[in-house]
């Protein structure tokens, strides 16, 4: 079993303990789930490369049925160059976007994220891809990453609390990427879908 497969197995077991702690009414069963979480904590510390912050997050009970979360990203191309943003205090770049918020649809979420991060309103077009982060960027939680083809409308970029810089890059000359947000492989897949060289990508 590879390190990645091992981490996924631990992630799955933690999801089962979360569900058990949420729905079990038997005090003995709850105690067993808590014991299992402590064992998994020790294994994660010894056998994975997750940092302390990620370990703390992954072991935080959800209080509900464990399920993948949602991430939304905007694919914006102008003059054959791709829009990327750099966060405050960061040296890496990513597609505009972020975690999905409750009460908003995926398209509403991406409009909100683009407005907040770029200063522009956006027209949201077709869904280019849905990526499973367990496949591309394994981390403390599993996300379904929705990437929509978007067009910038009215607005103007200004440095803000979250984003320090916005630029457009050629697919063959990308800056260092924030790998937990978007990988080189994902960017190449998205470019191929956008160019009509492959069908919509769904993990």
C-alpha positions in Angstrom: 0.0 0.0 0.0 1.4 3.4 -1.0 1.7 6.3 1.4 -1.2 8.0 -0.3 -3.5 4.9 -0.2 -2.6 4.5 3.5 -3.5 8.1 4.2 -6.8 7.7 2.4 -7.6 4.6 4.4 -7.0 6.5 7.6 -9.2 9.3 6.3 -12.0 6.8 5.6 -11.7 5.3 9.1 -11.9 8.8 10.7 -15.0 9.5 8.7 -16.6 6.3 10.1 -15.7 7.3 13.6 -17.3 10.8 13.0 -20.5 9.1 11.8 -20.4 6.7 14.7 -20.0 9.5 17.3 -22.8 11.5 15.7 -25.4 8.8 15.6 -24.5 6.2 18.3 -26.6 6.5 21.4 -24.7 3.7 23.2 -22.1 5.0 25.6 -19.9 2.0 25.2 -19.9 2.3 21.4 -19.0 6.0 21.7 -16.1 5.2 24.0 -14.9 2.7 21.4 -15.1 5.3 18.6 -13.1 7.7 20.8 -10.5 5.1 21.5 -10.2 4.4 17.7 -9.7 8.1 17.0 -6.8 8.2 19.5 -5.2 5.2 17.8 -5.6 6.8 14.4 -4.1 10.0 15.7 -1.0 8.1 16.8 -0.8 6.4 13.4 -1.2 9.6 11.5 1.5 11.3 13.5 4.0 8.5 12.9 3.2 7.5 9.3 2.1 10.6 7.4 3.6 14.0 6.4 0.7 16.1 7.7 1.7 19.0 9.8 0.3 19.7 13.3 -2.4 22.1 12.0 -3.6 19.5 9.5 -3.6 16.7 12.1 -5.7 18.8 14.5 -8.2 19.6 11.7 -8.5 16.0 10.5 -9.3 14.8 14.0 -11.8 17.4 14.8 -15.2 15.7 14.9 -17.7 17.0 12.4 -20.8 16.4 14.6 -22.6 15.1 11.5 -22.4 12.4 8.8 -18.9 12.7 7.3 -19.1 13.7 3.7 -16.8 15.4 1.2 -16.8 19.2 1.1 -17.0 21.6 -1.9 -14.4 23.8 -3.4 -15.1 26.1 -6.3 -12.6 27.6 -8.8 -12.9 30.1 -11.7 -11.2 29.4 -15.0 -10.8 32.8 -16.6 -8.9 33.1 -20.0 -8.1 36.3 -21.8 -5.9 36.5 -24.9 -5.0 32.8 -24.4 -3.7 33.5 -20.9 -5.1 32.2 -17.6 -6.1 34.3 -14.6 -4.3 33.4 -11.4 -4.2 35.1 -8.0 -1.6 35.2 -5.3 -2.8 35.3 -1.7 -1.5 37.8 0.9 1.8 36.5 2.4 2.1 33.7 -0.1 4.6 33.0 -2.9 2.3 30.7 -4.8 -0.6 31.2 -7.2 -4.0 29.6 -7.7 -7.2 29.9 -9.7 -9.6 32.4 -8.0 -12.1 30.6 -5.7 -12.4 28.9 -2.4 -14.6 26.8 -0.1 -18.2 26.5 -0.9 -20.5 28.3 1.6 -23.8 27.0 2.8 -26.8 28.7 1.3 -25.2 29.3 -2.1 -25.3 27.1 -5.2 -21.9 26.2 -6.8 -22.4 29.0 -9.4 -23.5 31.5 -6.8 -20.4 30.5 -4.8 -18.0 31.1 -7.6 -19.6 34.5 -8.5 -19.1 35.5 -4.9 -15.5 34.3 -4.8 -14.6 36.0 -8.0 -16.1 39.3 -6.8 -14.3 39.1 -3.5 -10.9 38.1 -4.9 -10.7 39.9 -8.2 -13.0 42.9 -7.8 -14.9 41.9 -11.0 -18.4 40.6 -11.4 -18.4 37.4 -13.5 -20.5 35.5 -15.9 -20.3 31.8 -15.0 -20.4 29.5 -17.9 -20.0 25.7 -18.3 -18.6 23.3 -15.7 -15.2 22.2 -17.0 -14.2 19.8 -14.4 -14.9 18.2 -11.0 -11.7 17.1 -9.3 -11.5 14.8 -6.3 -8.8 16.2 -4.0 -7.9 12.7 -2.8 -6.7 12.0 -6.3 -4.7 15.2 -6.8 -3.9 16.9 -3.5 -4.6 14.7 -0.5 -5.1 16.8 2.6 -6.9 16.8 5.9 -10.3 16.9 4.3 -11.7 15.5 1.0 -13.1 18.1 -1.4 -15.0 18.0 -4.7 -13.4 20.8 -6.6 -15.8 22.4 -9.2 -14.1 24.5 -11.9 -16.3 26.7 -14.0 -15.4 28.6 -17.2 -16.0 32.3 -16.3 -15.8 35.6 -18.1 -14.9 38.8 -16.2 -17.5 41.6 -16.6 -17.4 45.0 -14.8 -14.9 45.8 -12.1 -11.3 46.5 -11.4 -8.7 44.6 -9.4 -7.5 46.1 -6.2 -5.3 44.5 -3.6 -7.5 43.3 -0.8 -7.4 41.5 2.6 -7.2 38.1 0.9 -5.5 38.6 -2.5 -2.2 40.5 -3.1 -1.9 40.2 -6.8 -3.8 39.1 -10.0 -2.1 38.3 -13.3 -2.6 36.3 -16.5 -0.2 33.5 -17.4 0.5 31.4 -20.5 -0.2 27.7 -19.8 3.4 27.0 -20.8 4.9 29.5 -18.4 2.9 29.2 -15.1 4.3 30.5 -11.8 4.7 28.3 -8.7 1.3 27.0 -7.9 -0.4 26.5 -4.6 -0.6 22.7 -4.8 -3.3 22.3 -2.3 -5.5 24.6 -4.4 -4.5 23.6 -7.9 -1.8 21.4 -9.4 0.1 21.5 -12.7 -1.7 18.3 -13.8 -5.1 19.9 -13.1 -4.2 23.0 -15.0 -3.2 21.0 -18.0 -6.4 19.0 -17.9 -8.5 22.2 -17.7 -6.6 23.7 -20.6 -7.3 20.6 -22.7 -11.0 20.8 -21.8 -11.2 24.5 -22.5 -9.5 24.0 -25.9 -11.9 21.2 -26.8 -9.1 18.6 -26.8 -10.9 16.4 -24.3 -14.4 16.1 -22.7 -15.5 17.6 -19.4 -13.4 16.0 -16.7 -15.1 14.4 -13.7 -13.3 12.2 -11.2 
